[in-house]
Amino acid sequence: MKPVAALWRLLLAGAVATVLLVLVANAITPPASSELNAYTADFTDVSGLHAGADVRVRGVRVGKVENLELRRRSEQSIAEVGFTLDSRYAIRSSTRLAVKYQALTGLRYLEVIDPADAGHAGSPLRHLPTSMTQPSFDITHLFNGLQPVLATLSPDDLNRFTANVDNFLSGDGSGLGDVLESMHSLTQFLADRQRVVATLLGNLKAIADTMSGHAKDFVRIVDGANKPIDAAIDVLDEFRKSHIYGPEFTSAVVRLLDGAGLKPGIDVDLALDKAITNVDNFMDAVKLVPAMWDNIPPPAASGQPLQCSQGRAELPVPVEVLLNGQRVVLCKQ
């Protein structure tokens, strides 16, 4: 019984291994299509792309790269890529091709952006010029211009930073905090931190533009972080001027506001009420001017005594003696 049982175990293990082999082969092999159409496209750079690489539409494999050839056109070297595409899709004038990262180890694939349905494409294109393609991106541009910075860093810091960037761009949403923490460790010992961070974020933005859909959220973060840093660098000298001249200017403004009555603790409602009341009183006084003007008598003629509205008051004799004939008129109230 033992040889028979061992034979059954061997057959069962072989069947399981065969099923697993078929599943793995189906997973790594591009899906076969009933019909594939051939296309060619010109690129200025196809670094990392090779024959047999995937051709994808929104991440789904719909063809493969057949060949890559170097050609001379318009006095420049162009990489011509031949590839196949599922017959359900077609290339139109708004379609774009991009060489994108499959992994930061160097693998790339060809992404077809905005393809048309085969039944609604009209006359599809068979060749795409460089104006309709997006070239590959060299990862070394990430640290372009930062050689002095790299000289002060340890290999462990760089490896940790690139690993965190790889995790984030691969779709790990929790890796953003690790990326920012690595950026902090890269800049904590540097003198000119603003310029280093601005250069690093600019290079990260250039990489994210060529990445797959995982980089869309990161691009917005890069744009938002880069703008205030650039603005601060441009007006850095203004902060020094504000530190020097700011106290003198603000103290003069405070004195001016104090003179205008705007002091700390002032009751704004009461002050506005008094101001409006004074305006109303002034308007009431202006309304009395015509009546006052009408009641003013005309001036007396030259040499004539002034007229009294209530009559003249008789002066006592001693007062007349003191006046000595002066023309003084005393009116009754």
C-alpha positions in Angstrom: 0.0 0.0 0.0 2.9 2.4 0.7 4.2 2.5 -2.9 0.6 3.1 -4.2 0.1 5.9 -1.7 3.4 7.5 -2.6 2.5 7.3 -6.3 -0.9 9.1 -5.6 0.9 11.8 -3.7 3.3 12.3 -6.5 0.6 12.5 -9.1 -1.4 15.0 -6.9 1.7 17.2 -6.4 2.4 17.1 -10.2 -1.2 18.1 -11.0 -1.1 21.0 -8.5 2.3 22.1 -9.9 0.9 22.0 -13.5 -2.1 24.1 -12.5 0.1 26.7 -10.8 2.4 26.8 -13.8 -0.5 27.5 -16.1 -1.9 30.3 -13.9 1.6 31.9 -13.6 2.1 31.7 -17.4 -1.3 33.3 -18.0 -0.6 36.1 -15.5 2.7 37.1 -17.1 1.7 36.5 -20.8 -0.1 39.4 -22.6 -3.6 38.4 -23.5 -4.1 37.1 -27.0 -6.4 39.1 -29.2 -8.4 37.9 -32.1 -6.7 40.5 -34.2 -3.8 42.9 -33.6 -3.0 46.0 -35.7 0.6 47.1 -36.2 1.7 50.7 -35.6 4.9 52.7 -35.4 5.8 55.8 -33.3 8.8 58.1 -33.1 10.4 58.9 -29.7 13.3 61.2 -28.8 14.2 58.8 -25.9 13.1 55.2 -25.2 15.6 54.4 -22.4 14.5 51.3 -20.5 11.9 50.2 -23.2 12.7 46.9 -24.9 11.1 44.5 -27.4 8.3 42.4 -25.7 7.3 45.2 -23.3 3.6 45.8 -22.6 1.4 48.2 -24.5 -1.4 49.3 -22.1 -4.6 51.3 -22.1 -5.5 52.5 -18.6 -3.2 49.8 -17.1 -4.7 46.9 -19.1 -2.4 45.1 -21.6 -3.7 45.4 -25.1 -0.5 44.7 -27.1 3.3 44.6 -27.0 6.4 46.3 -28.3 7.7 44.4 -31.4 10.9 46.2 -32.2 13.0 49.4 -31.7 15.2 50.9 -34.4 17.3 54.1 -34.5 16.6 56.3 -37.5 17.9 59.7 -38.8 15.2 62.2 -39.5 15.4 66.0 -39.9 19.1 66.0 -38.9 18.4 64.3 -35.5 18.4 60.7 -34.3 14.9 59.3 -33.6 13.9 56.0 -32.0 11.2 54.3 -34.1 9.1 51.9 -32.0 7.0 49.2 -33.7 4.2 47.9 -31.6 0.9 46.1 -31.9 -2.5 47.1 -30.5 -5.8 45.3 -30.0 -8.1 45.8 -33.0 -10.8 47.2 -30.6 -8.7 50.4 -30.3 -7.4 52.8 -32.9 -5.0 55.8 -33.0 -6.5 59.2 -33.7 -5.0 62.7 -33.8 -5.7 63.3 -30.1 -4.1 60.1 -29.0 -0.7 60.2 -27.2 1.9 57.6 -26.5 4.1 57.7 -23.4 7.0 55.6 -22.1 6.1 55.1 -18.4 7.7 53.4 -15.4 6.6 49.9 -14.6 9.2 49.9 -11.7 12.1 52.1 -10.7 14.4 49.1 -11.4 14.3 50.2 -15.1 11.3 48.4 -16.5 9.1 50.5 -18.8 5.9 50.0 -20.7 4.1 51.9 -23.5 0.9 53.7 -22.4 -1.7 54.6 -25.0 -3.5 57.7 -23.8 -7.0 58.6 -25.1 -7.4 55.9 -27.8 -10.5 55.8 -30.0 -12.9 52.9 -30.5 -12.2 51.1 -33.8 -15.7 51.6 -35.0 -15.7 55.4 -34.5 -12.1 56.4 -35.4 -12.7 57.2 -39.1 -9.3 56.9 -40.8 -6.9 55.7 -38.0 -3.3 56.7 -38.0 -0.6 54.1 -38.4 2.5 56.3 -37.5 2.8 58.8 -34.7 5.4 61.6 -34.9 7.4 62.9 -31.9 4.7 65.6 -31.3 2.3 62.8 -30.3 4.7 60.9 -28.0 6.2 61.5 -24.6 9.8 60.2 -24.2 11.3 58.1 -21.4 12.7 59.9 -18.3 16.2 59.4 -16.8 15.9 58.9 -13.1 19.3 60.6 -12.7 17.6 63.9 -13.3 16.0 63.6 -9.8 19.3 64.7 -8.3 20.4 67.0 -11.1 22.5 69.9 -9.7 22.7 68.4 -6.2 26.2 66.9 -6.3 27.4 69.0 -3.3 24.3 67.8 -1.4 24.9 64.1 -2.2 28.5 64.4 -1.1 27.3 65.2 2.5 24.7 62.3 2.6 25.2 58.7 3.5 24.1 55.8 1.1 21.5 54.7 3.7 19.8 58.1 3.5 19.6 58.0 -0.3 18.4 54.3 -0.4 15.7 55.1 2.2 14.6 58.2 0.2 14.4 56.3 -3.2 12.6 53.4 -1.6 9.9 55.7 -0.1 9.5 57.5 -3.4 9.1 54.1 -5.1 6.5 53.0 -2.6 4.5 56.1 -3.1 4.6 56.1 -6.9 3.7 52.4 -6.9 0.4 53.3 -5.3 1.1 53.0 -1.6 -0.8 56.0 -0.3 0.7 55.7 3.2 4.2 56.3 1.9 3.7 60.1 1.6 4.7 60.7 5.2 7.9 58.6 4.7 8.8 60.6 1.6 8.4 63.9 3.4 10.4 62.6 6.4 13.2 61.5 4.1 13.2 64.9 2.4 13.6 66.4 5.9 16.6 64.2 6.7 18.2 65.1 3.4 18.1 68.8 4.2 18.5 69.1 7.9 22.3 69.5 7.7 22.4 71.9 4.8 22.9 75.7 4.9 20.7 76.7 2.0 17.7 74.6 2.7 15.2 76.6 0.6 17.2 76.3 -2.6 17.8 72.6 -2.0 14.2 71.8 -1.4 13.1 73.9 -4.4 15.5 72.0 -6.7 14.5 68.6 -5.3 10.8 69.3 -5.6 11.2 70.6 -9.2 12.9 67.4 -10.2 10.3 65.3 -8.4 7.6 67.2 -10.4 9.4 66.4 -13.7 9.5 62.7 -12.8 5.8 62.6 -11.6 4.7 64.1 -14.9 6.0 61.1 -16.7 4.8 58.5 -14.2 1.6 56.5 -14.2 -1.6 57.6 -12.6 -0.2 57.2 -9.1 1.6 60.5 -9.4 -1.4 62.8 -9.9 -1.9 63.5 -6.2 1.9 64.0 -5.7 2.0 66.6 -8.5 -0.5 68.8 -6.7 1.6 68.6 -3.5 4.7 69.5 -5.4 3.1 72.5 -7.0 1.7 73.8 -3.7 5.0 73.3 -1.9 7.2 74.8 -4.6 5.3 78.1 -5.1 5.7 79.5 -1.6 9.4 78.4 -1.5 10.1 80.2 -4.8 8.2 83.3 -3.7 10.2 83.4 -0.4 13.5 83.1 -2.2 12.6 85.9 -4.6 11.7 88.3 -1.8 14.2 87.1 0.8 15.8 90.6 1.1 12.5 92.2 1.8 12.3 90.2 5.1 15.6 91.8 6.2 14.3 95.3 5.3 11.1 94.7 7.3 13.1 93.6 10.3 15.2 96.8 10.1 12.6 99.5 9.2 9.4 97.8 10.4 9.4 99.0 14.1 9.9 102.7 13.1 7.0 102.5 10.6 4.6 100.7 12.9 5.3 103.0 15.8 4.5 106.1 13.7 1.3 104.4 12.5 0.3 103.6 16.1 0.9 107.3 17.2 -1.2 108.5 14.2 -4.1 106.1 15.1 -3.8 107.2 18.8 -4.1 110.9 17.7 -7.2 110.0 15.7 -8.8 108.5 18.8 -8.4 104.9 17.7 -6.8 103.5 20.9 -6.9 100.0 22.4 -10.1 99.4 24.3 -12.1 102.0 22.4 -15.9 101.5 22.2 -16.4 101.6 18.4 -20.2 101.7 18.6 -20.2 104.7 21.0 -17.6 106.6 18.9 -19.6 106.1 15.7 -22.8 107.1 17.5 -21.2 110.4 18.7 -19.9 111.1 15.3 -23.2 110.6 13.6 -24.9 112.7 16.3 -22.5 115.6 15.7 -23.3 115.5 12.0 -27.0 115.6 12.7 -26.5 118.6 15.0 -24.5 120.4 12.4 -27.2 119.9 9.8 -29.8 121.3 12.2 -27.7 124.4 12.8 -27.3 124.9 9.0 -31.1 124.9 8.7 -31.4 127.9 11.1 -29.0 130.1 9.0 -31.8 131.4 6.7 -34.0 132.4 9.6 -31.1 134.1 11.4 -30.1 136.0 8.2 -33.7 137.3 7.7 -33.8 138.7 11.3 -30.6 140.7 11.0 -31.6 144.4 10.4 -29.9 146.4 7.7 -27.0 148.5 8.7 -27.7 152.1 9.7 -26.7 155.0 7.4 -23.5 156.8 8.0 -23.7 159.2 11.0 -27.1 157.8 12.1 -27.5 156.1 15.4 -28.3 152.4 15.5 -31.9 151.4 15.7 -33.2 149.3 18.6 -35.9 146.7 18.1 -37.2 147.1 21.7 -36.6 150.9 21.9 -33.8 152.9 23.4 -33.0 152.8 27.1 -32.7 156.2 28.8 -29.3 156.7 30.4 -29.0 158.2 33.8 -27.5 161.8 34.0 -24.3 160.7 35.6 -23.7 158.2 32.8 -24.3 160.8 30.2 -21.8 163.1 31.9 -19.2 160.3 31.8 -19.9 159.7 28.1 -19.3 163.4 27.4 -21.4 163.4 24.3 -20.2 160.2 22.8 -22.8 158.5 20.5 -23.5 155.4 22.6 -26.9 153.8 22.2 -28.2 151.5 24.9 -31.1 149.3 23.8 -33.8 147.7 25.9 -34.0 144.0 26.2 
